[in-house]
Amino acid sequence: MIYLDNNATTRVAPEVREAMLPWLDDHYGNPSAGYRFGRESRKAIDAAREQVAALIGSHPEEVVFTSGGTESNNTAIRSALAVRPDRKGVVTSTAEHSAVDEVVKELGESGYETSFVGVDEDGALDLDEWKNALAKEGVAVASLIWANNETGVLSAIAEAARIAAEHDVYFHTDAVQAVGKIPLSVGELPIHALSLSGHKFHGPKGIGALYLNRNSRFHPLIIGGGQEDERRSGTENVPAIVGMGVAAELAKAALESANEIRDLRDRFEKGVLEVIEGAEINGDPVNRLPNTSNLYFPGVDGEGLLILLDEAGICCSPGSACSTGAVKPSRIVRAMGHSSSRARSSVRFSFSRFSTEDEVGAAITAIRTAVGKLRVVMPSSSSRVVKSSATRSTDTV
């Protein structure tokens, strides 16, 4: 098997697995308990909190452990609305992960005023439109993805956050794909909340975190026993938290190898573009994550390509993995102004520090073979770019 779907999830690093095992076996004490056995678990959580804080450049007390990126996104957005009930405006982009996109759409159906700011054909946010949306009266929260999960395109987070601050708007960023892949520091930006997830950087699934600026007000989504300093109730998942902490420490050290992953990705793209006529990169080829490649294959059905590549032992994706297995035209590619045909013919490949040169060569060969088979049996289809305004009207509330 050749695994090229690391934006969907990553393998658990061996060091992470080893660190978790004691907390699944002998060290099972409840971290809320007052006796020594429980306090051992509490110390382990505190250590993991420091490791995660070091990765994102925050204070440890600003890190709240959650079940993952989806919970973190929901918590941040709904908290921002709860602490400012007089404001009913929510601003986001047309290129968000569904964990933000669906939340904002649901809020729109519930009576909130929602704005979905468009992106251009490279996936870059329209900053003028962003500024105009935030200038409207009554905006409570703005949420912007840091790195797109499908294309890897990096948002202008610093500028977007600055504009939000100018208008006294709570700013949240979904950084699930960015954390552990590029250097970032929340302390350098006017960010109120940031979401991250352990399984995106070689930690376990089912554990994430939410950075909460210590100078910002907050209202919890999950209430009960008051764990996580009254910010997220429920007995903490100690093994997963320990694993996420070790994964964060490893990810911070591995940031130095980001150029190696980028070189591997670039060699893959160069090879594919040389052997597949008409193939193109979706999104900005420069301003993106070092591990992500979203490619368009004209005249090829993306679902058919995935099937053939799966048979060849290649794991890749049509886009977001959080779509219950359904293969649909990529909403993100369409948000960039491209046709549904192009969206259906696009596939995402994503690498990690465990990817190898040999895997790149084998993947290129498998893709060339699969595309050749599909082009024999399927007619070519249009890949025209449509006006972004039309796309936005489809994707907005």
TITIVEX-542862 format. One record per residue (C-alpha): z, x, y; residue in one letter; residue number from 1. Coordinates in steps of 0.02 Angstrom, whole numbers, plus 32768, in hexadecimal, padded with zeros to 4 digits. Layout:
N
<r <Z; X; Y>; 'A'; NUM>
...
This chain:
397
<r <8000; 8000; 8000>; 'M'; 1>
<r <7FD8; 8038; 80B1>; 'I'; 2>
<r <8049; 7FE2; 812E>; 'Y'; 3>
<r <7FFB; 7FCD; 81DA>; 'L'; 4>
<r <805D; 7F38; 8219>; 'D'; 5>
<r <80F2; 7F8C; 826B>; 'N'; 6>
<r <80F3; 7F13; 82FE>; 'N'; 7>
<r <811D; 7E8A; 8280>; 'A'; 8>
<r <81AC; 7EEB; 8232>; 'T'; 9>
<r <81D5; 7F9D; 81FE>; 'T'; 10>
<r <8218; 7FED; 8162>; 'R'; 11>
<r <82D3; 800C; 8168>; 'V'; 12>
<r <82F1; 80C5; 8184>; 'A'; 13>
<r <834D; 8119; 80F3>; 'P'; 14>
<r <83DA; 814F; 8167>; 'E'; 15>
<r <83F0; 809B; 819E>; 'V'; 16>
<r <83FB; 805B; 80ED>; 'R'; 17>
<r <847C; 80DE; 80BF>; 'E'; 18>
<r <84E5; 80B7; 8159>; 'A'; 19>
<r <84E6; 7FFD; 812F>; 'M'; 20>
<r <851B; 800A; 8079>; 'L'; 21>
<r <85D7; 8029; 8092>; 'P'; 22>
<r <85E2; 7F8E; 8100>; 'W'; 23>
<r <8591; 7F27; 8076>; 'L'; 24>
<r <860D; 7F69; 7FF6>; 'D'; 25>
<r <86BE; 7FA7; 8015>; 'D'; 26>
<r <86C8; 7F91; 80D3>; 'H'; 27>
<r <86B8; 7ED5; 80DF>; 'Y'; 28>
<r <8745; 7EAF; 8158>; 'G'; 29>
<r <872F; 7E2D; 81E0>; 'N'; 30>
<r <871F; 7E8A; 8287>; 'P'; 31>
<r <8787; 7E04; 82DD>; 'S'; 32>
<r <881D; 7E25; 826B>; 'A'; 33>
<r <88B5; 7E7D; 82B2>; 'G'; 34>
<r <88DC; 7EEB; 821D>; 'Y'; 35>
<r <8897; 7F99; 81FD>; 'R'; 36>
<r <8815; 7F61; 817E>; 'F'; 37>
<r <87C6; 7EEE; 81FF>; 'G'; 38>
<r <87D7; 7F6C; 828B>; 'R'; 39>
<r <8766; 7FE3; 8228>; 'E'; 40>
<r <86DA; 7F64; 8238>; 'S'; 41>
<r <86FF; 7F51; 82F2>; 'R'; 42>
<r <86F0; 800D; 830C>; 'K'; 43>
<r <864A; 800E; 82B0>; 'A'; 44>
<r <8607; 7F84; 8321>; 'I'; 45>
<r <8642; 7FE1; 83BC>; 'D'; 46>
<r <85EB; 8080; 8382>; 'A'; 47>
<r <8549; 8021; 8363>; 'A'; 48>
<r <8555; 7FD2; 840F>; 'R'; 49>
<r <855C; 807F; 845C>; 'E'; 50>
<r <84C4; 80B6; 83F7>; 'Q'; 51>
<r <845D; 8021; 8430>; 'V'; 52>
<r <8496; 8037; 84E4>; 'A'; 53>
<r <845E; 80ED; 84E0>; 'A'; 54>
<r <83B0; 80B8; 84A7>; 'L'; 55>
<r <8395; 8040; 8539>; 'I'; 56>
<r <83FA; 809C; 85BE>; 'G'; 57>
<r <8482; 801A; 85D4>; 'S'; 58>
<r <8540; 8015; 85CF>; 'H'; 59>
<r <8583; 7FEA; 8521>; 'P'; 60>
<r <85DC; 7F4F; 8560>; 'E'; 61>
<r <8533; 7F0B; 859B>; 'E'; 62>
<r <84F3; 7EFF; 84E7>; 'V'; 63>
<r <850D; 7E5B; 8489>; 'V'; 64>
<r <84DC; 7E52; 83D2>; 'F'; 65>
<r <8474; 7DBC; 839C>; 'T'; 66>
<r <840F; 7D88; 8304>; 'S'; 67>
<r <836D; 7DCE; 834D>; 'G'; 68>
<r <82EE; 7DC7; 83D9>; 'G'; 69>
<r <82D3; 7D0C; 83D1>; 'T'; 70>
<r <838A; 7CE4; 83EA>; 'E'; 71>
<r <8396; 7D66; 8475>; 'S'; 72>
<r <8302; 7D1A; 84D1>; 'N'; 73>
<r <8344; 7C69; 84C1>; 'N'; 74>
<r <83F2; 7C9F; 84F9>; 'T'; 75>
<r <83B6; 7CFD; 8592>; 'A'; 76>
<r <8343; 7C75; 85D3>; 'I'; 77>
<r <83BA; 7BE4; 85B3>; 'R'; 78>
<r <844E; 7C44; 85FB>; 'S'; 79>
<r <83EF; 7C65; 869C>; 'A'; 80>
<r <83CF; 7BAB; 86AF>; 'L'; 81>
<r <8483; 7B7D; 8684>; 'A'; 82>
<r <84D3; 7BEC; 8708>; 'V'; 83>
<r <8460; 7BA9; 8791>; 'R'; 84>
<r <844D; 7AF0; 8769>; 'P'; 85>
<r <840C; 7ACB; 8817>; 'D'; 86>
<r <836D; 7B2D; 87EF>; 'R'; 87>
<r <82EB; 7AE3; 877B>; 'K'; 88>
<r <825D; 7B63; 8781>; 'G'; 89>
<r <822B; 7BD7; 86F2>; 'V'; 90>
<r <81A3; 7C5C; 8700>; 'V'; 91>
<r <8153; 7CBE; 8673>; 'T'; 92>
<r <80A6; 7CFD; 8640>; 'S'; 93>
<r <801B; 7CBB; 85D2>; 'T'; 94>
<r <802D; 7D52; 855F>; 'A'; 95>
<r <80E0; 7D3D; 8521>; 'E'; 96>
<r <811E; 7D3E; 846F>; 'H'; 97>
<r <813A; 7C8F; 842B>; 'S'; 98>
<r <81F7; 7CAC; 8436>; 'A'; 99>
<r <81E4; 7C9D; 84F3>; 'V'; 100>
<r <8144; 7C37; 8500>; 'D'; 101>
<r <8187; 7BA7; 8496>; 'E'; 102>
<r <822E; 7BA6; 84EF>; 'V'; 103>
<r <81DC; 7B96; 859A>; 'V'; 104>
<r <8165; 7B10; 855D>; 'K'; 105>
<r <81F8; 7AAD; 8517>; 'E'; 106>
<r <8253; 7ABF; 85BC>; 'L'; 107>
<r <81B9; 7A7D; 8615>; 'G'; 108>
<r <81BA; 79E4; 85A6>; 'E'; 109>
<r <8273; 79CE; 85D1>; 'S'; 110>
<r <8254; 79C3; 868C>; 'G'; 111>
<r <8258; 7A77; 86C7>; 'Y'; 112>
<r <81CE; 7AB8; 8737>; 'E'; 113>
<r <8173; 7B3F; 86D5>; 'T'; 114>
<r <80F1; 7BBE; 870D>; 'S'; 115>
<r <8088; 7C28; 8697>; 'F'; 116>
<r <803E; 7CBC; 86F4>; 'V'; 117>
<r <7F98; 7CFB; 86B3>; 'G'; 118>
<r <7F5D; 7DA5; 8679>; 'V'; 119>
<r <7EB4; 7DF8; 868C>; 'D'; 120>
<r <7E3C; 7E2B; 8600>; 'E'; 121>
<r <7EA0; 7ECC; 85E7>; 'D'; 122>
<r <7F40; 7E68; 85D2>; 'G'; 123>
<r <7F89; 7E9E; 867A>; 'A'; 124>
<r <7FF6; 7E22; 86D8>; 'L'; 125>
<r <7FB0; 7DD7; 8778>; 'D'; 126>
<r <8036; 7E17; 87ED>; 'L'; 127>
<r <7FF9; 7DB0; 8881>; 'D'; 128>
<r <8007; 7D12; 881B>; 'E'; 129>
<r <80B2; 7D4C; 87DC>; 'W'; 130>
<r <80ED; 7D65; 888F>; 'K'; 131>
<r <80AE; 7CB9; 88C3>; 'N'; 132>
<r <8103; 7C66; 882E>; 'A'; 133>
<r <81AA; 7CB8; 8856>; 'L'; 134>
<r <819D; 7C8A; 890D>; 'A'; 135>
<r <81A7; 7BD1; 88E3>; 'K'; 136>
<r <824B; 7B7C; 890C>; 'E'; 137>
<r <82C7; 7B63; 887F>; 'G'; 138>
<r <8291; 7BE8; 8802>; 'V'; 139>
<r <8325; 7C15; 8793>; 'A'; 140>
<r <82DE; 7C91; 8716>; 'V'; 141>
<r <8245; 7CFD; 86F7>; 'A'; 142>
<r <8221; 7D43; 864A>; 'S'; 143>
<r <819C; 7DC7; 8629>; 'L'; 144>
<r <8172; 7E21; 8589>; 'I'; 145>
<r <8183; 7EDF; 8599>; 'W'; 146>
<r <8102; 7F0C; 8514>; 'A'; 147>
<r <808F; 7E8B; 84C7>; 'N'; 148>
<r <80AB; 7E72; 840E>; 'N'; 149>
<r <7FF1; 7E5D; 83E6>; 'E'; 150>
<r <7F98; 7ED8; 8459>; 'T'; 151>
<r <8026; 7F4E; 8487>; 'G'; 152>
<r <7FF6; 7F3E; 853F>; 'V'; 153>
<r <8087; 7F70; 85B1>; 'L'; 154>
<r <80B7; 7EFA; 863E>; 'S'; 155>
<r <80DA; 7F34; 86EF>; 'A'; 156>
<r <8194; 7F1A; 86D0>; 'I'; 157>
<r <81D5; 7F7F; 8763>; 'A'; 158>
<r <8168; 7F23; 87E1>; 'E'; 159>
<r <8184; 7E78; 8791>; 'A'; 160>
<r <8241; 7E91; 8790>; 'A'; 161>
<r <823E; 7ECE; 8844>; 'R'; 162>
<r <81E1; 7E31; 887C>; 'I'; 163>
<r <825E; 7DC4; 881E>; 'A'; 164>
<r <82EE; 7E1D; 8875>; 'A'; 165>
<r <829E; 7E01; 891F>; 'E'; 166>
<r <82A2; 7D45; 88FC>; 'H'; 167>
<r <8350; 7D44; 88AF>; 'D'; 168>
<r <830C; 7D12; 8805>; 'V'; 169>
<r <8361; 7D3E; 8761>; 'Y'; 170>
<r <82EE; 7DB7; 8703>; 'F'; 171>
<r <82E5; 7DC3; 8646>; 'H'; 172>
<r <826F; 7E2E; 85DF>; 'T'; 173>
<r <8243; 7E1B; 8529>; 'D'; 174>
<r <8241; 7ED4; 84F9>; 'A'; 175>
<r <8242; 7EB9; 843D>; 'V'; 176>
<r <81A1; 7F1D; 8426>; 'Q'; 177>
<r <81C8; 7FA0; 84AA>; 'A'; 178>
<r <8276; 7FDA; 8478>; 'V'; 179>
<r <826D; 8070; 8405>; 'G'; 180>
<r <81B5; 808E; 8426>; 'K'; 181>
<r <81B6; 80C6; 84DB>; 'I'; 182>
<r <8242; 810D; 8549>; 'P'; 183>
<r <8295; 8089; 85B5>; 'L'; 184>
<r <8334; 8079; 8619>; 'S'; 185>
<r <8377; 7FD4; 8658>; 'V'; 186>
<r <83E7; 802D; 86D4>; 'G'; 187>
<r <834F; 8061; 873A>; 'E'; 188>
<r <830E; 7FB0; 8754>; 'L'; 189>
<r <834F; 7F0A; 879C>; 'P'; 190>
<r <8355; 7EB8; 86F0>; 'I'; 191>
<r <83D6; 7E33; 86C8>; 'H'; 192>
<r <83B1; 7E22; 860E>; 'A'; 193>
<r <8349; 7E7A; 8589>; 'L'; 194>
<r <8328; 7E48; 84D4>; 'S'; 195>
<r <8315; 7EBF; 8440>; 'L'; 196>
<r <830E; 7EB2; 8383>; 'S'; 197>
<r <8345; 7F30; 82FF>; 'G'; 198>
<r <82BB; 7F17; 8281>; 'H'; 199>
<r <8237; 7F4E; 82FE>; 'K'; 200>
<r <8279; 8002; 82FD>; 'F'; 201>
<r <82A6; 801D; 8245>; 'H'; 202>
<r <8347; 7FBC; 8243>; 'G'; 203>
<r <8371; 7F23; 81D9>; 'P'; 204>
<r <832F; 7E74; 81F7>; 'K'; 205>
<r <83A0; 7DEC; 823B>; 'G'; 206>
<r <83F3; 7E55; 82C0>; 'I'; 207>
<r <83C8; 7E6A; 8377>; 'G'; 208>
<r <841A; 7E80; 841E>; 'A'; 209>
<r <8418; 7E3F; 84CE>; 'L'; 210>
<r <8437; 7EB0; 8561>; 'Y'; 211>
<r <8497; 7E53; 85E8>; 'L'; 212>
<r <84AD; 7EA7; 8690>; 'N'; 213>
<r <8568; 7EB1; 86AC>; 'R'; 214>
<r <8555; 7E74; 875F>; 'N'; 215>
<r <84FB; 7DD4; 872C>; 'S'; 216>
<r <8544; 7D2C; 86FF>; 'R'; 217>
<r <852B; 7CEE; 864E>; 'F'; 218>
<r <853E; 7C4F; 85E8>; 'H'; 219>
<r <8540; 7C60; 8529>; 'P'; 220>
<r <84C5; 7C04; 84BB>; 'L'; 221>
<r <8535; 7C08; 8421>; 'I'; 222>
<r <85EC; 7BDD; 843A>; 'I'; 223>
<r <867F; 7BDB; 83C3>; 'G'; 224>
<r <86F6; 7C67; 8399>; 'G'; 225>
<r <86CC; 7CCF; 8431>; 'G'; 226>
<r <8689; 7D6B; 83DC>; 'Q'; 227>
<r <8622; 7DEA; 843E>; 'E'; 228>
<r <8699; 7DD9; 84D2>; 'D'; 229>
<r <867E; 7D1C; 84DB>; 'E'; 230>
<r <85C1; 7D34; 84E8>; 'R'; 231>
<r <8587; 7D0F; 8436>; 'R'; 232>
<r <85FC; 7CB9; 83BE>; 'S'; 233>
<r <85F7; 7CCF; 8302>; 'G'; 234>
<r <863B; 7D55; 828E>; 'T'; 235>
<r <85D6; 7DF3; 82AC>; 'E'; 236>
<r <855A; 7E2F; 8229>; 'N'; 237>
<r <85AC; 7EDA; 8216>; 'V'; 238>
<r <8532; 7F2A; 819A>; 'P'; 239>
<r <849B; 7EF8; 8202>; 'A'; 240>
<r <84ED; 7F2D; 82A5>; 'I'; 241>
<r <8517; 7FD7; 825C>; 'V'; 242>
<r <8464; 7FE6; 821E>; 'G'; 243>
<r <841E; 7FB9; 82C8>; 'M'; 244>
<r <848C; 803A; 831A>; 'G'; 245>
<r <844F; 80C5; 82A9>; 'V'; 246>
<r <839C; 808A; 82BE>; 'A'; 247>
<r <83B2; 8091; 837B>; 'A'; 248>
<r <83F4; 8142; 8372>; 'E'; 249>
<r <8361; 8177; 8304>; 'L'; 250>
<r <82E5; 811D; 8375>; 'A'; 251>
<r <8328; 8176; 840F>; 'K'; 252>
<r <8311; 821E; 83BA>; 'A'; 253>
<r <8264; 81ED; 8379>; 'A'; 254>
<r <8221; 81C1; 8427>; 'L'; 255>
<r <81EF; 8277; 8432>; 'E'; 256>
<r <8172; 8257; 83A6>; 'S'; 257>
<r <811C; 81C6; 8401>; 'A'; 258>
<r <8087; 8234; 8428>; 'N'; 259>
<r <8070; 8258; 8370>; 'E'; 260>
<r <8068; 819D; 834C>; 'I'; 261>
<r <7FF0; 8186; 83DC>; 'R'; 262>
<r <7F7F; 820F; 8399>; 'D'; 263>
<r <7F7F; 81BD; 82EF>; 'L'; 264>
<r <7F54; 8114; 833C>; 'R'; 265>
<r <7ECA; 8161; 83A5>; 'D'; 266>
<r <7E7D; 81B9; 830F>; 'R'; 267>
<r <7E7F; 8114; 82B3>; 'F'; 268>
<r <7E29; 80BA; 8343>; 'E'; 269>
<r <7DA9; 8143; 8359>; 'K'; 270>
<r <7D7E; 813C; 82A1>; 'G'; 271>
<r <7D70; 807F; 829D>; 'V'; 272>
<r <7D08; 8074; 833C>; 'L'; 273>
<r <7C91; 80F8; 82F8>; 'E'; 274>
<r <7C6F; 809E; 8254>; 'V'; 275>
<r <7C77; 7FE6; 828B>; 'I'; 276>
<r <7BE8; 7FB5; 82FD>; 'E'; 277>
<r <7C22; 7F52; 8395>; 'G'; 278>
<r <7CDC; 7F63; 8374>; 'A'; 279>
<r <7D47; 7F65; 8411>; 'E'; 280>
<r <7DFC; 7F7B; 8446>; 'I'; 281>
<r <7E53; 7EE0; 8488>; 'N'; 282>
<r <7EBF; 7F03; 851F>; 'G'; 283>
<r <7ED8; 7F9A; 858E>; 'D'; 284>
<r <7EAE; 8034; 8525>; 'P'; 285>
<r <7F23; 80A2; 858B>; 'V'; 286>
<r <7FB7; 803C; 85CA>; 'N'; 287>
<r <7FFA; 8006; 8521>; 'R'; 288>
<r <8075; 8032; 8498>; 'L'; 289>
<r <804C; 80D4; 843E>; 'P'; 290>
<r <804B; 8081; 8393>; 'N'; 291>
<r <7FE3; 7FE3; 83AE>; 'T'; 292>
<r <7F2A; 7FC3; 8393>; 'S'; 293>
<r <7EDD; 7F16; 83A5>; 'N'; 294>
<r <7E26; 7F1B; 8374>; 'L'; 295>
<r <7D98; 7E9E; 8383>; 'Y'; 296>
<r <7D16; 7E9B; 82F8>; 'F'; 297>
<r <7C7C; 7E38; 8330>; 'P'; 298>
<r <7C32; 7DC6; 82AC>; 'G'; 299>
<r <7CCB; 7DD3; 823D>; 'V'; 300>
<r <7D46; 7D4A; 8211>; 'D'; 301>
<r <7DF3; 7D93; 822D>; 'G'; 302>
<r <7E43; 7D2F; 81A1>; 'E'; 303>
<r <7DBE; 7D6B; 8127>; 'G'; 304>
<r <7DD8; 7E1E; 815F>; 'L'; 305>
<r <7E93; 7E10; 8144>; 'L'; 306>
<r <7E77; 7DD0; 8093>; 'I'; 307>
<r <7E01; 7E5E; 8066>; 'L'; 308>
<r <7E74; 7EE0; 80B3>; 'L'; 309>
<r <7F08; 7E96; 8058>; 'D'; 310>
<r <7EA8; 7EA8; 7FB4>; 'E'; 311>
<r <7E89; 7F5E; 7FE4>; 'A'; 312>
<r <7F43; 7F79; 8001>; 'G'; 313>
<r <7F3C; 7F7A; 80C0>; 'I'; 314>
<r <7FC2; 7F17; 811D>; 'C'; 315>
<r <7F8F; 7EDF; 81CB>; 'C'; 316>
<r <7F98; 7E41; 8232>; 'S'; 317>
<r <7F2F; 7DC6; 8298>; 'P'; 318>
<r <7FB5; 7DCD; 8320>; 'G'; 319>
<r <8068; 7D91; 8326>; 'S'; 320>
<r <80C4; 7D8D; 827F>; 'A'; 321>
<r <8134; 7CFF; 82BD>; 'C'; 322>
<r <80B6; 7C75; 829C>; 'S'; 323>
<r <80ED; 7C3C; 81ED>; 'T'; 324>
<r <805A; 7C91; 819A>; 'G'; 325>
<r <7FD8; 7C26; 81F1>; 'A'; 326>
<r <7F39; 7C80; 8227>; 'V'; 327>
<r <7F03; 7C3B; 82D0>; 'K'; 328>
<r <7E9A; 7C82; 835E>; 'P'; 329>
<r <7F09; 7CFC; 83BC>; 'S'; 330>
<r <7F58; 7CA5; 8451>; 'R'; 331>
<r <7F6E; 7D4F; 84A4>; 'I'; 332>
<r <7EB6; 7D81; 8495>; 'V'; 333>
<r <7E86; 7CD7; 84DB>; 'R'; 334>
<r <7F03; 7CEB; 856A>; 'A'; 335>
<r <7EA3; 7D89; 859B>; 'M'; 336>
<r <7E0A; 7D1B; 85B9>; 'G'; 337>
<r <7DB0; 7D37; 8514>; 'H'; 338>
<r <7D61; 7CB3; 84A7>; 'S'; 339>
<r <7DB0; 7C63; 840F>; 'S'; 340>
<r <7D28; 7CB9; 83A9>; 'S'; 341>
<r <7D63; 7D64; 83E2>; 'R'; 342>
<r <7E17; 7D31; 83C5>; 'A'; 343>
<r <7DEC; 7D01; 8311>; 'R'; 344>
<r <7D95; 7DA7; 82F6>; 'S'; 345>
<r <7E25; 7E14; 8333>; 'S'; 346>
<r <7EA3; 7E70; 82C8>; 'V'; 347>
<r <7F40; 7ED2; 82F6>; 'R'; 348>
<r <7F6D; 7F79; 82A7>; 'F'; 349>
<r <8014; 7FC9; 82D3>; 'S'; 350>
<r <8058; 8072; 829F>; 'F'; 351>
<r <8103; 80C3; 828E>; 'S'; 352>
<r <814E; 816F; 8277>; 'R'; 353>
<r <813A; 8154; 81BC>; 'F'; 354>
<r <807C; 813F; 81C9>; 'S'; 355>
<r <8011; 81D0; 818B>; 'T'; 356>
<r <7F67; 8222; 81A6>; 'E'; 357>
<r <7F32; 81F6; 80F4>; 'D'; 358>
<r <7F59; 813F; 8115>; 'E'; 359>
<r <7EEC; 8141; 81B0>; 'V'; 360>
<r <7E56; 8184; 8150>; 'G'; 361>
<r <7E6D; 8108; 80C2>; 'A'; 362>
<r <7E80; 8077; 813C>; 'A'; 363>
<r <7DE0; 80A3; 8199>; 'I'; 364>
<r <7D80; 80A6; 80F5>; 'T'; 365>
<r <7DC8; 8000; 80BE>; 'A'; 366>
<r <7DA1; 7FAE; 8166>; 'I'; 367>
<r <7CEE; 7FED; 8162>; 'R'; 368>
<r <7CD6; 7FA7; 80B3>; 'T'; 369>
<r <7D25; 7EFF; 80DB>; 'A'; 370>
<r <7CC7; 7EE5; 817D>; 'V'; 371>
<r <7C24; 7F12; 8126>; 'G'; 372>
<r <7C42; 7E8D; 80A1>; 'K'; 373>
<r <7C6E; 7E07; 8120>; 'L'; 374>
<r <7BDA; 7E2A; 8191>; 'R'; 375>
<r <7B65; 7E0F; 80FE>; 'V'; 376>
<r <7BA7; 7D60; 80DB>; 'V'; 377>
<r <7BDA; 7D23; 8189>; 'M'; 378>
<r <7B71; 7D06; 8225>; 'P'; 379>
<r <7B9F; 7D5E; 82C7>; 'S'; 380>
<r <7BF8; 7CF8; 834B>; 'S'; 381>
<r <7C0E; 7CF8; 8405>; 'S'; 382>
<r <7C8D; 7D6A; 8458>; 'S'; 383>
<r <7C71; 7D39; 850B>; 'R'; 384>
<r <7CFC; 7D48; 858B>; 'V'; 385>
<r <7D2C; 7CA3; 85DB>; 'V'; 386>
<r <7D7C; 7C8A; 8683>; 'K'; 387>
<r <7E36; 7CAD; 867C>; 'S'; 388>
<r <7E5E; 7C0D; 86DA>; 'S'; 389>
<r <7E15; 7BA7; 864C>; 'A'; 390>
<r <7E7C; 7C07; 85CF>; 'T'; 391>
<r <7F19; 7BED; 8633>; 'R'; 392>
<r <7EFF; 7B32; 863A>; 'S'; 393>
<r <7EF9; 7B32; 857C>; 'T'; 394>
<r <7F95; 7B9C; 8567>; 'D'; 395>
<r <8004; 7B54; 85F0>; 'T'; 396>
<r <8075; 7ABD; 85EE>; 'V'; 397>
